[in-house]
Amino acid sequence: MLLNRVEELAMNNPLRAAVQHHGEARILRRLGGGLPGARVLEIGCGRGVGIEVILDRFGAAWVDGFDLDPQMVARARGRLARRGDRVRVWTSDATAIDAPDAAYDAVFDFAILHHIPHWWDAVGEVHRVLRGGGRLYVEEPLRAFITNPFWAWLLEHPQNDRFDADDLRTALVDAGFRVDAQRRLGQTFTWIIATRV
């Protein structure tokens, strides 16, 4: 689902970029390690900040990314043009990823699954495009945050079938992942590293 105006402003500002570079990247790298020489996919890449993080903080050699919003894809292409052929960005849907099976060493989800009405379909697609032994890096807000009346009023997120940390962990295992590490911030956020088995 596309972002509303409030969320678009929240996701496309220097503070959000700083949080991704210095907060989320540090937590995910501590949990899952670096990815030197890897081919990586970011689902829901927005304006391309996450792709920069994956290249600069995790050491990936190539990063592909897609977003449902063509305007975000255009922003990402402009932002990442200097990265040359190390980066590819296109418009796509996380429930039908336009990539071959076992194409990636790692996939990143910087808070995208909670936007997807049938998020478990996206988990299955991520499993499909990861090679055996490939890692999934997840940072997600949880049901308690998404369904909070204030945030539900301000931000447009699907409200049905949202996940808590245990639901997400179970869905990953059911899809064929092994959860290697998980960190939680109360009942509001989780970070997970999972390996495709």
C-alpha positions in Angstrom: 0.0 0.0 0.0 1.2 3.5 -0.8 2.2 5.9 2.0 -0.1 8.7 3.0 1.1 12.3 3.0 2.1 12.3 6.7 4.1 9.0 6.4 5.7 10.2 3.1 7.0 13.3 5.0 8.2 11.1 7.9 10.0 8.7 5.7 11.6 11.2 3.4 13.5 13.5 5.7 17.1 13.8 7.0 16.2 12.5 10.4 14.8 9.2 9.0 17.9 8.8 6.9 20.1 9.3 10.0 18.1 6.8 12.0 18.5 4.2 9.2 22.3 4.9 8.8 23.2 5.1 12.5 20.4 3.3 14.5 18.8 0.5 12.4 22.0 -0.4 10.5 23.9 -0.7 13.8 21.3 -3.0 15.4 20.9 -5.2 12.3 24.7 -5.4 11.7 25.3 -6.4 15.3 22.6 -9.1 15.0 23.4 -10.4 11.5 26.9 -9.3 10.5 28.2 -7.7 7.3 27.7 -8.8 3.7 30.9 -8.2 1.9 30.7 -9.1 -1.8 27.0 -10.0 -1.5 24.1 -9.5 -3.9 21.3 -8.0 -1.9 17.6 -7.0 -2.4 15.7 -4.3 -0.5 12.0 -4.6 -0.5 10.2 -1.3 -0.5 13.3 0.8 -1.1 11.6 4.2 -1.1 13.9 7.0 -2.1 17.0 4.8 -1.8 18.4 5.5 1.7 18.3 1.8 2.7 20.2 0.8 -0.5 23.0 3.3 0.6 23.0 1.8 4.1 23.3 -1.8 2.6 26.2 -0.7 0.4 28.0 1.5 2.9 27.3 -0.2 6.3 27.1 -3.8 5.3 29.6 -3.9 2.4 27.3 -5.4 -0.2 28.7 -5.5 -3.8 25.4 -5.1 -5.6 22.0 -4.0 -4.3 18.7 -4.3 -6.1 15.6 -2.5 -4.7 12.0 -2.0 -5.7 9.1 0.0 -4.5 5.3 0.0 -5.2 5.4 3.8 -5.8 6.8 4.9 -9.1 7.6 8.4 -7.6 9.8 6.8 -4.9 11.6 4.7 -7.6 12.3 7.9 -9.6 13.7 9.5 -6.4 15.8 6.4 -5.6 17.2 6.3 -9.2 18.3 10.0 -8.9 19.8 9.6 -5.5 21.7 6.4 -6.4 22.8 7.4 -10.0 26.4 7.8 -8.9 26.5 4.2 -7.6 26.5 3.0 -11.3 25.8 -0.6 -12.1 26.1 -1.7 -8.5 22.4 -0.7 -8.0 19.2 -1.5 -9.9 15.8 -0.1 -8.9 12.4 -0.8 -10.3 8.7 -0.7 -9.5 7.3 -3.9 -8.1 5.1 -5.5 -5.4 6.6 -7.5 -2.5 3.9 -10.2 -2.9 5.1 -10.8 -6.5 8.8 -10.0 -6.6 10.2 -9.7 -10.2 13.3 -11.7 -9.6 14.4 -15.3 -10.2 14.5 -18.0 -7.5 17.5 -18.0 -5.3 18.9 -14.7 -6.8 20.1 -13.0 -3.6 22.5 -13.6 -0.7 20.4 -11.4 1.6 17.1 -9.4 1.6 16.4 -6.3 3.7 13.0 -5.2 5.1 13.3 -1.7 6.6 9.7 -1.6 8.0 7.8 -2.6 4.9 5.9 -5.8 5.8 3.4 -3.9 8.0 2.3 -1.9 5.0 1.3 -5.1 3.1 -2.3 -6.3 3.6 -1.2 -10.0 2.9 2.2 -9.7 4.4 2.7 -13.4 4.7 2.7 -13.7 0.9 5.6 -11.3 0.9 7.5 -13.5 3.4 7.0 -16.4 1.0 8.3 -14.3 -1.9 11.4 -13.3 0.0 12.1 -16.9 0.8 11.8 -17.7 -2.9 14.3 -15.1 -4.0 16.9 -15.9 -1.3 19.5 -18.6 -2.0 19.8 -21.4 0.5 21.7 -20.1 3.6 20.8 -16.5 2.6 19.8 -14.0 5.3 16.8 -11.9 5.9 17.3 -8.7 7.9 14.0 -7.3 9.3 13.1 -4.2 11.2 9.4 -3.9 11.8 6.9 -2.0 13.9 4.5 -4.4 15.6 0.7 -4.7 16.1 0.7 -2.6 19.4 2.2 0.3 17.5 0.2 -0.1 14.2 -3.2 -0.5 15.9 -2.6 2.2 18.6 -5.5 4.6 18.0 -3.3 7.7 17.6 -1.0 6.1 15.0 -3.9 4.4 13.3 -5.5 7.8 12.9 -2.4 9.5 11.7 -0.9 6.8 9.5 -2.7 4.6 7.0 -1.7 1.0 7.7 -3.7 -2.1 7.2 -5.3 -2.9 10.6 -6.4 -6.5 10.1 -4.0 -9.5 10.6 -1.1 -7.4 11.9 1.7 -9.2 13.6 3.3 -9.1 17.0 6.9 -10.3 17.4 5.9 -13.9 18.0 3.5 -13.9 15.0 6.2 -12.6 12.7 8.7 -15.2 14.0 6.2 -18.0 13.5 5.5 -16.9 10.0 9.2 -16.8 9.1 9.7 -20.3 10.5 6.6 -21.6 8.7 7.9 -20.1 5.4 11.2 -22.0 5.7 13.4 -19.7 7.7 15.5 -20.3 10.8 15.4 -17.3 13.2 19.0 -16.7 14.3 18.5 -13.5 16.3 15.7 -11.3 17.5 15.6 -8.0 19.5 12.5 -6.3 20.7 11.6 -2.9 21.9 8.7 -3.7 24.2 5.6 -4.6 22.1 6.2 -1.9 19.5 9.3 -2.9 17.4 11.4 -5.9 16.5 14.6 -6.6 14.6 15.1 -10.1 13.3 17.8 -12.0 11.4 16.6 -15.2 9.7 18.3 -17.7 7.4 16.7 -19.5 4.5 17.0 -23.2 5.2 
